[in-house]
């Protein structure tokens, strides 16, 4: 049976071919990526994700390109220096600060499109991680914001993670019940604790493996 190029790429990645350089994944994001508020930075998203992947045999380095407070527009403005020549794949986790500031979803969509266009121009596979808008801006805002992630993933052939916090919900967290999230978030009620990050990585990891399967494809 013939194996697809993506299957071969993932097999080589997991095998850690002789003399091969590790695959470099750049995580472009905001404070959720940067590891804001954690006493031990090794508990942040990027270190935990890297360890999760390596424990499953991937020869991979995940670089932290998270900047606290960054919006989608901020991510677009620093894309060129965030993606060095060694970059093999990109994870984009942006939009949370756009929500906090009530930025027009059309502007956020345009910025994300610019990021995905820039990644595509470099011939790199990309994972787009979605955020979900709360209802306090109204149903039209929520519908427009939430739709931009699957729309753009389809348009730019990106791997899509439907919800950054999926791992928390799978563990029983309920966004409408703060008490259910107490063990998973920091006192600010926004940023995940070390345990929350662990659960987020459990949910995100399989999508990152899907991204790695596209490296060299």
C-alpha positions as a Markdown table, in Angstrom:
| # | Residue | x | y | z |
|---|---|---|---|---|
| 1 | Unk | 0.0 | 0.0 | 0.0 |
| 2 | Unk | 1.3 | 3.4 | -0.9 |
| 3 | Unk | 1.7 | 5.9 | 1.9 |
| 4 | Unk | 0.8 | 9.6 | 1.5 |
| 5 | Unk | 3.5 | 12.2 | 1.6 |
| 6 | Unk | 1.9 | 13.5 | 4.8 |
| 7 | Unk | 2.0 | 10.0 | 6.3 |
| 8 | Unk | 5.7 | 9.6 | 5.4 |
| 9 | Unk | 6.4 | 13.1 | 6.9 |
| 10 | Unk | 4.8 | 12.2 | 10.2 |
| 11 | Unk | 6.5 | 8.8 | 10.3 |
| 12 | Unk | 9.9 | 10.4 | 9.8 |
| 13 | Unk | 9.1 | 13.1 | 12.4 |
| 14 | Unk | 8.1 | 10.5 | 15.0 |
| 15 | Unk | 11.1 | 8.3 | 14.2 |
| 16 | Unk | 13.5 | 11.2 | 14.5 |
| 17 | Unk | 15.5 | 10.4 | 11.4 |
| 18 | Unk | 19.3 | 10.1 | 11.6 |
| 19 | Unk | 20.9 | 13.5 | 11.6 |
| 20 | Unk | 17.6 | 15.2 | 11.1 |
| 21 | Unk | 16.9 | 18.6 | 12.7 |
| 22 | Unk | 14.0 | 18.9 | 15.0 |
| 23 | Unk | 10.8 | 20.4 | 13.5 |
| 24 | Unk | 10.3 | 24.0 | 14.6 |
| 25 | Unk | 6.8 | 25.1 | 15.3 |
| 26 | Unk | 6.2 | 28.8 | 16.1 |
| 27 | Unk | 3.3 | 29.5 | 18.4 |
| 28 | Unk | 2.0 | 33.0 | 17.5 |
| 29 | Unk | -0.4 | 34.3 | 20.1 |
| 30 | Unk | -1.2 | 36.5 | 23.1 |
| 31 | Unk | -0.9 | 36.0 | 26.9 |
| 32 | Unk | -2.6 | 32.6 | 26.6 |
| 33 | Unk | 0.4 | 31.5 | 24.6 |
| 34 | Unk | 3.0 | 33.5 | 26.5 |
| 35 | Unk | 2.2 | 31.9 | 29.8 |
| 36 | Unk | 1.0 | 35.0 | 31.6 |
| 37 | Unk | 0.7 | 34.9 | 35.4 |
| 38 | Unk | 2.2 | 31.5 | 35.9 |
| 39 | Unk | 4.8 | 31.3 | 38.7 |
| 40 | Unk | 6.8 | 28.7 | 36.8 |
| 41 | Unk | 7.1 | 29.4 | 33.1 |
| 42 | Unk | 7.7 | 25.8 | 32.4 |
| 43 | Unk | 4.0 | 25.4 | 33.1 |
| 44 | Unk | 3.1 | 27.6 | 30.2 |
| 45 | Unk | 1.4 | 26.5 | 27.1 |
| 46 | Unk | 4.5 | 26.3 | 24.9 |
| 47 | Unk | 6.7 | 24.2 | 27.3 |
| 48 | Unk | 3.8 | 21.9 | 28.2 |
| 49 | Unk | 2.9 | 21.4 | 24.5 |
| 50 | Unk | 6.5 | 20.7 | 23.6 |
| 51 | Unk | 6.8 | 18.1 | 26.3 |
| 52 | Unk | 3.4 | 16.5 | 25.3 |
| 53 | Unk | 4.6 | 16.1 | 21.8 |
| 54 | Unk | 8.0 | 14.9 | 22.7 |
| 55 | Unk | 6.6 | 12.3 | 25.1 |
| 56 | Unk | 4.7 | 10.9 | 22.1 |
| 57 | Unk | 7.8 | 10.6 | 20.0 |
| 58 | Unk | 7.8 | 13.8 | 18.0 |
| 59 | Unk | 11.3 | 15.4 | 17.4 |
| 60 | Unk | 9.9 | 19.0 | 17.7 |
| 61 | Unk | 10.8 | 22.3 | 19.2 |
| 62 | Unk | 7.9 | 24.8 | 20.0 |
| 63 | Unk | 8.9 | 28.4 | 20.0 |
| 64 | Unk | 7.0 | 30.9 | 22.1 |
| 65 | Unk | 5.9 | 33.9 | 20.0 |
| 66 | Unk | 3.2 | 34.9 | 22.5 |
| 67 | Unk | 2.9 | 38.6 | 23.5 |
| 68 | Unk | 0.6 | 39.5 | 26.3 |
| 69 | Unk | -2.1 | 42.0 | 25.2 |
| 70 | Unk | -1.6 | 41.3 | 21.6 |
| 71 | Unk | -4.6 | 41.5 | 19.2 |
| 72 | Unk | -4.9 | 40.0 | 15.8 |
| 73 | Unk | -3.6 | 43.2 | 14.3 |
| 74 | Unk | -0.6 | 43.1 | 16.6 |
| 75 | Unk | 0.1 | 39.5 | 15.5 |
| 76 | Unk | 0.0 | 40.6 | 11.9 |
| 77 | Unk | 2.3 | 43.5 | 12.5 |
| 78 | Unk | 5.1 | 41.3 | 13.9 |
| 79 | Unk | 4.6 | 38.3 | 11.7 |
| 80 | Unk | 7.8 | 38.9 | 9.7 |
| 81 | Unk | 10.1 | 38.8 | 12.7 |
| 82 | Unk | 8.2 | 36.1 | 14.5 |
| 83 | Unk | 8.7 | 33.6 | 11.7 |
| 84 | Unk | 12.4 | 32.9 | 11.3 |
| 85 | Unk | 14.0 | 30.9 | 8.5 |
| 86 | Unk | 14.0 | 27.8 | 10.7 |
| 87 | Unk | 10.2 | 27.8 | 11.0 |
| 88 | Unk | 8.5 | 24.6 | 9.8 |
| 89 | Unk | 4.9 | 25.2 | 11.0 |
| 90 | Unk | 2.8 | 27.8 | 12.7 |
| 91 | Unk | 0.2 | 27.8 | 15.4 |
| 92 | Unk | -2.0 | 31.0 | 15.5 |
| 93 | Unk | -3.9 | 31.6 | 18.7 |
| 94 | Unk | -5.2 | 35.2 | 18.6 |
| 95 | Unk | -8.5 | 37.0 | 19.0 |
| 96 | Unk | -9.0 | 36.9 | 22.8 |
| 97 | Unk | -7.9 | 40.5 | 23.2 |
| 98 | Unk | -10.0 | 41.6 | 20.2 |
| 99 | Unk | -13.0 | 40.3 | 22.2 |
| 100 | Unk | -12.0 | 42.1 | 25.4 |
| 101 | Unk | -11.8 | 45.3 | 23.4 |
| 102 | Unk | -14.9 | 44.7 | 21.4 |
| 103 | Unk | -13.0 | 45.1 | 18.1 |
| 104 | Unk | -15.2 | 44.8 | 15.0 |
| 105 | Unk | -15.1 | 41.2 | 13.8 |
| 106 | Unk | -14.5 | 42.4 | 10.3 |
| 107 | Unk | -11.3 | 44.0 | 11.4 |
| 108 | Unk | -10.2 | 40.9 | 13.3 |
| 109 | Unk | -11.0 | 38.7 | 10.3 |
| 110 | Unk | -8.9 | 40.9 | 8.0 |
| 111 | Unk | -6.0 | 40.7 | 10.4 |
| 112 | Unk | -6.2 | 36.9 | 10.7 |
| 113 | Unk | -6.5 | 36.7 | 6.9 |
| 114 | Unk | -3.3 | 38.7 | 6.6 |
| 115 | Unk | -1.5 | 36.4 | 9.0 |
| 116 | Unk | -2.7 | 33.3 | 7.2 |
| 117 | Unk | -1.8 | 34.8 | 3.8 |
| 118 | Unk | 1.7 | 35.6 | 5.1 |
| 119 | Unk | 2.2 | 32.0 | 6.4 |
| 120 | Unk | 0.8 | 30.6 | 3.2 |
| 121 | Unk | 3.3 | 32.7 | 1.2 |
| 122 | Unk | 6.1 | 31.0 | 3.1 |
| 123 | Unk | 4.7 | 27.6 | 2.2 |
| 124 | Unk | 4.2 | 26.7 | 5.8 |
| 125 | Unk | 1.4 | 24.6 | 7.3 |
| 126 | Unk | -0.7 | 26.4 | 9.9 |
| 127 | Unk | -3.0 | 25.5 | 12.8 |
| 128 | Unk | -5.7 | 28.2 | 13.5 |
| 129 | Unk | -7.0 | 28.0 | 17.1 |
| 130 | Unk | -10.4 | 29.5 | 17.6 |
| 131 | Unk | -11.8 | 31.7 | 20.3 |
| 132 | Unk | -15.5 | 31.9 | 21.1 |
| 133 | Unk | -17.2 | 35.3 | 21.7 |
| 134 | Unk | -19.4 | 35.8 | 24.8 |
| 135 | Unk | -23.0 | 36.8 | 24.3 |
| 136 | Unk | -22.6 | 40.3 | 25.9 |
| 137 | Unk | -21.9 | 42.0 | 22.6 |
| 138 | Unk | -25.1 | 40.6 | 21.1 |
| 139 | Unk | -25.9 | 37.7 | 18.8 |
| 140 | Unk | -24.7 | 39.4 | 15.6 |
| 141 | Unk | -21.3 | 40.1 | 17.0 |
| 142 | Unk | -20.9 | 36.6 | 18.3 |
| 143 | Unk | -22.1 | 35.0 | 15.0 |
| 144 | Unk | -19.6 | 37.1 | 13.0 |
| 145 | Unk | -16.7 | 36.5 | 15.4 |
| 146 | Unk | -17.2 | 32.8 | 15.8 |
| 147 | Unk | -17.6 | 32.2 | 12.1 |
| 148 | Unk | -14.4 | 33.8 | 11.0 |
| 149 | Unk | -12.2 | 30.9 | 12.3 |
| 150 | Unk | -13.8 | 28.0 | 10.3 |
| 151 | Unk | -14.3 | 30.3 | 7.3 |
| 152 | Unk | -10.6 | 31.3 | 7.2 |
| 153 | Unk | -9.4 | 27.8 | 8.0 |
| 154 | Unk | -11.3 | 26.6 | 5.0 |
| 155 | Unk | -10.1 | 29.4 | 2.8 |
| 156 | Unk | -6.4 | 29.0 | 3.6 |
| 157 | Unk | -6.4 | 25.2 | 4.1 |
| 158 | Unk | -5.4 | 25.5 | 7.8 |
| 159 | Unk | -5.9 | 22.9 | 10.4 |
| 160 | Unk | -8.7 | 24.2 | 12.7 |
| 161 | Unk | -8.9 | 23.8 | 16.5 |
| 162 | Unk | -12.5 | 24.7 | 17.1 |
| 163 | Unk | -12.0 | 26.0 | 20.7 |
| 164 | Unk | -8.8 | 26.9 | 22.6 |
| 165 | Unk | -10.5 | 25.9 | 25.8 |
| 166 | Unk | -11.9 | 22.5 | 24.6 |
| 167 | Unk | -9.7 | 20.6 | 27.1 |
| 168 | Unk | -11.3 | 22.5 | 30.0 |
| 169 | Unk | -14.8 | 21.7 | 28.8 |
| 170 | Unk | -13.9 | 18.1 | 28.4 |
| 171 | Unk | -12.8 | 18.0 | 32.0 |
| 172 | Unk | -16.1 | 19.3 | 33.2 |
| 173 | Unk | -15.5 | 23.0 | 33.2 |
| 174 | Unk | -18.5 | 25.1 | 32.4 |
| 175 | Unk | -18.0 | 28.7 | 31.2 |
| 176 | Unk | -21.3 | 29.7 | 32.7 |
| 177 | Unk | -20.3 | 28.3 | 36.1 |
| 178 | Unk | -17.1 | 30.0 | 37.5 |
| 179 | Unk | -17.0 | 27.5 | 40.4 |
| 180 | Unk | -16.4 | 24.7 | 38.0 |
| 181 | Unk | -13.4 | 26.5 | 36.6 |
| 182 | Unk | -11.7 | 27.4 | 39.9 |
| 183 | Unk | -9.1 | 24.6 | 39.7 |
| 184 | Unk | -8.3 | 25.4 | 36.1 |
| 185 | Unk | -7.9 | 29.2 | 36.0 |
| 186 | Unk | -5.9 | 31.9 | 37.8 |
| 187 | Unk | -7.6 | 34.4 | 40.2 |
| 188 | Unk | -8.3 | 36.8 | 37.3 |
| 189 | Unk | -10.8 | 34.2 | 36.0 |
| 190 | Unk | -9.3 | 34.5 | 32.5 |
| 191 | Unk | -5.8 | 32.9 | 32.3 |
| 192 | Unk | -5.4 | 29.1 | 32.9 |
| 193 | Unk | -3.5 | 27.8 | 35.9 |
| 194 | Unk | -0.8 | 25.1 | 35.4 |
| 195 | Unk | -3.5 | 22.4 | 35.6 |
| 196 | Unk | -5.7 | 24.3 | 33.2 |
| 197 | Unk | -2.8 | 24.6 | 30.7 |
| 198 | Unk | -2.3 | 20.8 | 31.0 |
| 199 | Unk | -5.9 | 20.1 | 30.1 |
| 200 | Unk | -5.8 | 22.6 | 27.3 |
| 201 | Unk | -2.7 | 20.9 | 25.9 |
| 202 | Unk | -4.5 | 17.5 | 26.1 |
| 203 | Unk | -7.2 | 19.0 | 23.9 |
| 204 | Unk | -4.9 | 20.9 | 21.6 |
| 205 | Unk | -2.2 | 18.2 | 21.2 |
| 206 | Unk | -3.9 | 16.0 | 18.6 |
| 207 | Unk | -4.5 | 19.0 | 16.4 |
| 208 | Unk | -0.8 | 19.9 | 16.6 |
| 209 | Unk | 0.0 | 16.3 | 15.6 |
| 210 | Unk | -2.2 | 16.8 | 12.6 |
| 211 | Unk | -0.3 | 20.0 | 11.8 |
| 212 | Unk | 3.0 | 18.2 | 12.1 |
| 213 | Unk | 1.8 | 15.6 | 9.6 |
| 214 | Unk | 1.7 | 18.4 | 7.0 |
| 215 | Unk | 5.3 | 19.4 | 7.5 |
| 216 | Unk | 7.2 | 18.7 | 4.3 |
| 217 | Unk | 4.0 | 17.7 | 2.5 |
